[in-house]
Amino acid sequence: MLAVRKKLIEVALPLEEINAAAAREKSIRHGHPSTLHLWWARRPLASCRAVLFASIIDDPEQDGVPQPLLDRIDRLPIPHQYRPEWKGLSEAEQRRKKLFGFIATLVRWESSNDPDVLATARELIHAATGGNPPPVLDPFAGGGSIPLEAQRLGLEAHASDLNPVAVLINKAQIEIPPKFAGQPPVNPASRGAGGKDLKSWQGAQGLAEDVRYYGQWMRDEAEKRIGHLYPKAKLPKEYGGGEATVIAWIWARTVKSPNPAARGAHVPLVRSFALGTKKGKEAWVEPVVDTATMTYRFEVRTAQTHPGGKPREGTIGKRGGTCILTGAPLDLKYVRAEAQAGRMGARLMAVVAEGQRGRVYVAATEEQERAADSAEPRWRPDGSTPEKLTGGTCYVYGLTTWDKLFTTRQLTALSTFAELVGEARAKVKEDAAHANTMSDAEGYADSIATYLGFSIDKTSNLGSSITSWMNDRGAFRETFARQALPMTWDFAEANPLSNSGGNIGMFIERIADAIACVPANPQGSVRQADAATSGEDGRSFLIVTDPPYYDNISYAALSDFFYVWLRHTLGEVYPDLFGTIATPKAPELIADPYRQGGKDAAKTHFENGMRRVFRRICETSLPDYPITVIYAFKQSESDDTDDGEVTATASTGWETFLSAMIEEGFTITGTWPMRTESSGRLIAKGTNALASSIALICRPRPDSAATITRPEFQRALKRELPRALRDLQQGNVAPVDLQQSAIGPGMAVFSRYKTVLEASGKPMTVRTALQLINQILDEVLAEQEGTYDEATRWAVTWFSQYGFTEAPFGKADDLARAKNVAVEGLASDGIVRSGGGVVKLLTRDELPADYDPAKDKRGTVWEATQYLARELDQKGIEAAGRLMARFRAAHPDMEVERARDLAYRLFDLSEKKKWSAEARPYNALVASWSDIEAQSQEPGAAGIAITGGLFGDE
């Protein structure tokens, strides 16, 4: 039997470049497939492209690599970053570095449609496969990033998913565009006065142009039919008078006051009365109450009309609210009961309009409210909203069916757009027949209708009563700002016929841009299927997939929000996809305690389902290629270990997933933490949410795999895991991701053996293996303390015991003697405050504001970590980079890079003590380290004059 050649993904990757490209992708909108239709937890294109390419290309340092592949690698340019060391590298290492350089170019967004880069990628793939590249299958296709990138690399792409919304998204990306690639548009404007096309059309550009044309017709026709429902706002004199197009109507939900003194009046439930919070442009709603008549009205006030003013507190929160008329408490139970009885209303508070110099906030008028109330939708979506949902649901507040998530005006607009999709479809079919360039006029009309149907879904995401107003940005917060359907008390109604956020014309344009950028070659295949039965009988595939992350997202429950509109709009086009009232729930492979009858039943459902999936993957995967499974789940559960002596960390989400994989005979041959969030996004979020997913590279375990004992497994872990952890730290894997990133190399050790036996003779469970892996991680982080200076070692130990609270001087002195430092020295260094018989570590806010490393005689790693974390948090990456340069110049022997290692340790200690706010700056520091370091290398970074504060105001 011939030995299987290792692929590059099983040996080495330019991970930092891949992750940088993936993180940058989050900020890209124009032409990105994410603008086609929303899907939750969509994988970055950059990481999918890299994984697919590196799964096919052989690592050059082994026997049997095809000579055409080596020859093509040799023709790649030498990456500039490796030129200084080039002559000292072996031939195999030079080839690997050339591949690294090419991958760094390939994963950039700008390379997505670069014909030269893509041609090189396809040449390398053909050289590696003898001209017979493998077909690719993703059985959990979701948002479609993996099959789309397979198609971009010239591979035959196959996608399947159980969810009909996901299936349609994939069809729109890899199945429809190739059918009409290179075809000119059929609309009369593009054909010109003589009926002939005026230009050549590449890829799916003609398709995109028709989406623009018929989408604009649909929008214009809608304005004729329902434009009267969207009257312009009358501007006051301070805004120049006249009329202006409305951007948004700001509404407050209302319930009857429980206080009889209010005489049955409905009172507003408002989270915040602020409309705009930008300095100098503050605006807010001011409720003006008349207690004599028990009525109220809303005024809009600004920093200009009421200098020094500010909005009053909201009337509703997590613990209840207050009646604005009487001051009586509003218990949430009462609010729920009123809402469930159908007695919750809404009242218009303010209007946001397009002023001459930007958006303006004006008071609501009766005319505006009457226009909204006059809307009469001709169709309403039916079906129940999720009664229970991870992340929250509005069901308990009476929004129990999908139509109740929308105002009557929103329903009227959406149902009108849906009618117009059908009319546009008929127009496309007629025009395609007249154009004489389209062999399948009906199929083309169905395709255009598909994309126009997506525009309704996108409009609904910013056009429901769950949409709110972000007063810090002056913009809409979409329905699915997070993966839930939470209750929104004061909501923002967008104007779908305006030129601002939430308008359908903008969504149509974005959809068209996304279509124009898809590869449209070769033909792709998409089918609705359970992952346990995906693929085609008798065919084998290179399998790369991103399964559901245990209980993180209830895809089926959430996607029903879109499904009800798609079913109404496109049910005739796709009768098989939309033949049921709602998306399939029971077979969905997630752990949902609400749906499956408790946590234990949910765990069993997920693990058994994953076993079936991996069994199917084993049956349909090509033996020459590894399988890549991308997964993520934050470990947050603590257990007693088998010996009962210590508490260890594990994760049911990881345990069930890995148990299914390993028990079906797979071994992990490589692991890569793939970044899904940018460093700036992590800072802005202010949370310790995972920033990476783990790509697990797997192959079937050999029949000859050995059985070992627990002590042998522990020795193997201690031999191999520390080096892997150091590599992860050097790669700036965020501390929040380090624990799950360590799972890969640790489970690679565990999964290579047939069995690991406990002392009792029973097989070790995956959960126990996870606990042992996490113990090694703790030991490695603790051992790194030995490399710090004495003051830092003291500070870390003190922090682990007392945090930033005061403790007796005697305990501090005992610890100081053990660490060979003095408390007085620590105080003079500005690390602690000592006096009155107590000692306290200084928090970052308590550290001197005018600190300068050049004036610090004895810089410590502790100080470098704390000051860098503060500078990053308060002033950003550029300022932190200048500070790093100052530390490096003033204290070259300190090795400022140790601050990154210490940030890992402090994050770990903070997480264990549930100090999430304290953990966040350390996580952000490591996640931003590469950017900070790059900034520190800028000319003159260390020479900023100190004029006040840390480095003065810029």
URGIPE-V672412 format. One record per residue. OMEGA is omega in degrees with one decimal (none if undefined). Layout:
OMEGA / OMEGA
This chain:
-179.4 / 177.4 / 178.0 / -179.6 / 177.1 / 176.0 / -177.1 / -177.0 / 179.1 / -174.9 / -174.6 / 176.3 / 171.0 / -168.2 / -176.4 / 179.4 / 178.3 / -178.1 / 177.8 / 179.2 / 179.5 / -180.0 / 179.6 / -177.1 / -178.7 / -176.4 / -175.8 / 179.1 / -173.6 / 177.1 / -179.1 / -177.9 / 177.5 / 179.2 / 177.4 / 179.9 / 179.5 / 166.4 / -172.4 / 176.4 / 177.6 / -179.4 / 175.3 / 179.4 / -176.0 / -177.8 / 177.6 / 179.4 / -179.2 / -179.0 / -179.1 / -178.6 / -176.7 / 175.8 / -177.8 / -175.9 / 178.6 / 168.9 / -172.8 / -176.2 / 177.2 / 178.6 / 172.4 / 178.5 / -178.8 / -178.9 / 176.9 / 177.3 / 179.1 / 179.5 / -179.0 / 175.5 / -178.4 / -179.2 / 176.2 / 179.4 / 175.6 / 177.9 / -173.7 / -176.5 / -179.5 / -175.9 / -178.5 / -176.2 / -167.3 / -174.4 / -179.3 / -178.6 / 174.7 / 179.9 / 180.0 / -179.4 / 176.1 / 178.8 / 179.0 / 179.7 / 176.3 / 176.2 / 177.2 / -179.7 / 179.4 / 179.4 / 178.2 / 176.4 / -176.1 / -172.9 / 179.7 / 178.9 / -178.2 / 179.9 / -173.9 / 178.5 / 176.5 / -173.5 / -179.2 / 179.9 / -178.8 / 177.0 / 177.6 / 179.1 / -178.6 / 175.9 / 178.9 / 179.4 / 179.4 / 177.9 / -178.9 / -173.4 / -177.8 / 179.9 / -178.2 / -176.3 / -176.2 / 168.9 / -177.0 / 176.5 / 168.9 / -177.5 / 173.2 / -165.8 / 175.5 / -179.0 / 169.2 / -177.6 / -176.0 / 178.5 / 178.3 / -179.8 / 173.3 / 179.0 / 180.0 / 179.0 / 177.9 / -177.9 / 175.7 / -171.6 / 176.3 / -179.7 / 172.3 / 177.6 / 177.8 / -173.3 / -177.7 / 177.2 / 177.2 / 179.2 / -178.4 / 176.4 / 179.3 / 176.6 / -178.4 / -177.6 / -171.7 / -176.4 / -177.3 / -174.7 / 179.5 / -179.7 / -175.0 / -179.8 / 177.9 / -178.6 / 175.8 / 176.0 / -177.8 / -177.0 / -174.0 / -179.2 / -179.6 / -179.8 / 177.8 / -175.3 / -178.2 / 179.3 / 179.5 / 178.3 / -174.4 / -178.8 / 175.1 / -174.5 / -179.2 / 174.1 / -178.0 / -177.6 / 178.6 / 176.6 / -179.8 / -179.1 / 177.2 / 175.4 / 177.6 / -174.5 / -176.0 / 173.6 / 177.0 / 175.7 / -178.5 / -179.5 / -179.0 / 179.1 / 178.1 / -180.0 / 177.4 / -173.4 / -173.8 / -178.4 / -179.7 / 179.2 / -175.4 / -177.5 / 177.6 / 179.1 / 174.4 / -176.0 / 174.6 / -175.2 / -177.7 / 176.3 / 175.6 / -180.0 / 179.9 / -178.2 / 179.9 / 177.2 / 179.4 / 173.7 / -175.2 / 170.0 / -178.1 / -175.5 / 171.5 / 172.8 / -176.9 / 168.6 / 177.4 / 177.5 / 178.8 / -178.6 / -179.9 / -179.4 / 180.0 / 175.1 / 175.6 / -177.7 / 172.4 / -178.5 / -173.5 / 174.1 / -171.5 / 176.8 / -179.9 / 176.8 / -179.2 / 175.9 / 178.2 / -176.1 / 178.9 / -175.0 / -179.8 / -179.3 / -177.8 / 176.5 / -179.1 / 174.6 / 177.5 / 175.8 / 179.3 / -171.6 / 172.3 / -176.0 / 179.4 / -179.2 / -176.7 / 175.5 / 176.7 / 174.7 / -178.7 / 171.4 / 172.3 / 179.8 / -178.0 / 177.5 / 179.9 / -178.1 / -179.1 / -178.9 / -180.0 / -179.9 / 176.8 / -178.1 / 174.7 / 178.8 / 176.8 / -176.8 / -179.1 / 178.1 / -176.8 / -175.9 / -179.4 / -176.1 / -176.3 / 175.0 / -176.3 / -177.6 / -172.8 / -176.3 / -179.7 / 178.7 / 175.6 / 179.0 / -178.4 / 177.0 / 178.2 / -179.7 / 178.5 / -178.1 / 178.4 / -179.0 / -178.9 / 177.7 / 178.6 / -176.6 / 174.2 / 179.5 / 177.8 / 179.2 / -178.6 / -178.8 / -174.0 / 179.3 / 174.2 / -174.8 / 178.4 / 179.2 / -178.8 / -178.8 / -179.0 / -175.7 / 179.3 / -179.3 / -178.8 / -177.3 / 176.6 / 177.7 / 177.4 / 179.7 / 179.6 / -178.4 / 178.4 / 179.2 / 178.9 / -177.1 / -176.3 / -177.9 / 178.8 / -178.0 / 179.8 / 178.3 / 177.1 / 175.2 / 177.6 / -178.8 / -175.3 / 170.8 / -177.9 / 179.6 / 176.8 / -173.5 / 174.2 / -178.7 / 175.3 / 179.0 / 179.5 / -175.0 / -174.8 / 178.8 / 172.5 / 178.2 / -167.7 / 176.3 / -171.3 / -178.8 / -177.7 / 176.3 / -176.1 / 170.9 / -179.9 / 178.8 / 176.6 / 177.9 / 179.4 / -179.7 / -176.4 / -179.9 / 175.1 / 177.0 / -179.5 / 176.7 / -176.4 / 174.2 / 177.9 / 179.1 / 177.6 / 178.4 / 178.8 / 178.8 / 179.7 / -178.8 / -179.9 / -179.0 / 179.6 / 178.8 / -179.7 / -175.1 / 180.0 / 176.7 / -172.9 / -178.6 / -177.8 / -176.3 / -178.8 / 178.4 / 179.0 / 177.8 / 177.4 / -178.7 / 177.4 / 178.8 / 178.8 / -178.7 / 176.3 / 174.7 / 176.4 / -179.2 / 177.0 / 177.1 / -179.2 / 176.5 / -179.8 / -180.0 / 174.6 / -176.1 / 174.6 / 178.5 / 170.9 / 178.0 / -178.6 / -177.1 / 177.7 / -173.3 / 176.6 / -177.6 / -176.3 / -176.3 / 179.8 / 166.9 / -171.3 / 179.1 / -177.9 / 171.8 / 168.5 / -171.5 / -176.5 / 173.8 / -174.8 / 177.1 / 175.2 / -175.1 / 174.6 / -172.4 / -177.3 / 178.5 / -179.0 / 174.6 / -174.8 / -179.2 / 178.8 / 174.0 / -177.6 / -176.6 / 178.4 / -179.2 / -173.5 / 178.3 / 177.8 / -179.7 / 178.5 / 179.5 / 179.1 / 177.7 / 179.7 / 178.1 / -179.8 / 179.3 / -177.4 / -175.9 / 178.6 / -175.3 / 177.0 / 179.2 / -6.4 / -178.2 / 176.8 / -178.3 / -178.8 / 176.7 / 175.0 / -177.3 / 168.1 / -177.9 / 179.7 / 178.2 / -174.8 / -176.6 / -179.9 / -178.3 / 176.6 / 179.5 / 177.9 / -171.2 / 159.9 / -173.6 / 172.2 / -173.4 / -176.2 / -174.2 / 176.3 / -178.0 / 175.5 / -175.6 / -173.1 / -173.6 / 174.6 / -173.3 / -175.3 / -178.5 / -179.0 / -173.8 / 174.0 / 176.3 / 178.6 / -175.2 / -175.6 / 178.5 / 178.2 / 179.9 / 179.3 / -173.7 / -170.5 / -178.1 / 179.4 / -179.0 / -176.9 / -176.7 / -179.6 / -179.5 / -172.3 / -179.1 / -179.6 / -178.1 / -176.4 / 179.1 / 178.6 / -178.1 / -172.4 / -177.4 / -177.9 / -173.5 / 170.1 / 175.4 / -177.1 / -178.0 / -179.3 / -175.3 / -169.9 / 171.3 / 176.2 / -175.5 / -178.1 / 179.4 / 178.7 / 178.2 / 179.5 / 179.5 / -177.8 / -176.3 / 179.1 / 178.0 / 179.1 / 176.8 / 179.2 / 179.6 / -178.7 / 174.9 / 179.2 / 177.7 / 179.2 / -178.5 / -170.7 / -177.7 / 176.5 / -174.6 / -178.4 / -174.5 / 175.5 / 176.1 / 176.6 / 177.6 / -178.4 / -172.9 / 176.4 / 173.9 / -177.1 / 178.5 / -176.2 / -177.8 / 178.7 / -179.5 / 165.1 / 177.6 / -174.6 / -179.3 / 175.2 / -172.8 / -174.9 / 174.9 / -177.1 / -177.7 / 175.8 / -177.3 / 176.9 / 179.5 / 177.4 / -176.6 / -176.7 / -179.6 / -177.8 / 178.1 / 179.1 / -178.6 / -174.8 / -178.5 / 174.9 / 169.1 / 179.8 / 173.0 / -178.3 / -178.8 / 177.7 / 178.2 / -178.7 / 173.3 / -176.8 / -177.5 / 176.1 / 178.8 / 175.4 / 179.1 / 178.6 / 179.7 / 179.1 / 179.4 / -176.8 / -178.1 / -177.9 / -179.8 / 176.9 / 178.0 / 178.9 / 179.0 / -175.5 / 166.2 / -176.7 / 174.3 / 179.8 / -179.1 / -170.2 / 169.4 / 174.7 / 179.8 / 179.7 / 177.8 / -177.8 / -177.9 / -174.6 / 171.0 / 179.9 / -179.8 / 178.5 / 179.3 / 178.5 / 177.1 / 179.4 / 178.7 / 178.4 / 177.1 / -177.8 / 179.2 / -170.3 / -171.5 / -179.0 / 179.2 / 178.9 / 179.3 / 177.7 / 177.2 / 178.4 / 178.8 / 178.5 / 177.7 / 176.8 / 171.9 / -176.7 / 179.7 / -179.8 / -179.8 / -172.2 / -177.5 / 179.2 / 177.4 / 178.8 / 179.7 / -175.8 / -179.7 / 178.1 / 179.7 / 173.4 / 176.1 / -176.4 / -171.8 / -179.7 / -179.8 / 177.8 / -179.9 / 167.3 / -173.9 / 172.0 / 179.2 / -179.9 / -176.0 / 178.6 / 177.9 / 175.4 / 178.0 / 176.0 / -179.6 / 177.8 / 178.0 / 177.5 / 178.6 / 179.8 / 177.3 / -179.4 / 175.1 / 177.3 / 177.6 / 178.0 / -178.8 / -179.5 / 179.7 / 179.0 / -179.1 / -179.8 / 178.4 / -178.6 / -179.3 / -178.1 / 173.9 / -174.3 / -177.8 / 179.2 / 178.7 / 177.0 / -175.7 / -179.5 / 179.3 / 179.4 / 178.3 / -178.7 / -178.4 / -171.8 / -176.9 / 179.6 / 177.4 / 178.8 / 176.6 / -175.3 / 178.9 / -176.6 / 178.6 / 178.0 / -178.9 / 177.6 / 180.0 / -179.3 / 179.0 / -179.9 / -178.6 / 177.5 / 173.4 / 177.9 / 179.2 / 179.5 / 178.5 / 177.7 / 178.4 / 180.0 / 176.5 / 179.7 / 179.1 / -178.1 / 168.5 / -176.8 / 179.1 / 178.8 / 177.9 / 178.9 / 178.7 / -178.3 / 170.8 / 178.5 / 174.0 / 179.1 / 179.2 / -179.6 / 178.7 / -177.4 / -179.8 / -175.9 / -178.0 / 177.5 / -179.4 / -178.3 / -179.7 / 179.9 / -175.7 / -175.4 / 178.4 / -179.1 / 177.2 / 178.2 / -179.8 / -179.8 / -179.2 / -176.0 / -179.6 / 177.2 / 178.7 / 179.4 / -178.8 / 177.9 / -176.6 / -173.4 / -172.3 / 174.5 / -171.0 / -177.1 / 179.3 / 178.0 / 177.5 / 177.8 / 178.5 / 177.3 / 179.2 / 178.8 / 177.6 / -176.9 / -179.5 / -175.8 / -175.0 / -177.0 / -178.7 / -175.1 / -173.7 / -176.2 / 177.7 / 177.6 / 178.6 / 177.1 / 178.9 / -179.3 / 178.4 / 174.6 / -176.6 / -178.2 / 174.7 / -178.6 / 179.5 / -178.9 / 178.9 / -179.0 / 179.4 / 178.7 / 174.1 / -172.5 / 179.7 / 179.2 / -179.5 / -171.9 / -178.6 / 179.1 / 177.3 / -179.5 / -179.0 / -179.7 / -178.7 / -178.5 / -169.6 / -178.9 / -179.7 / 178.5 / -179.0 / 178.0 / 178.8 / -178.8 / -179.5 / 179.4 / -179.9 / 176.9 / -175.8 / -176.8 / -173.0 / -179.5 / 179.4 / -179.5 / -177.1 / -178.1 / -172.8 / -179.2 / 175.6 / 179.2 / 177.1 / -179.7 / none
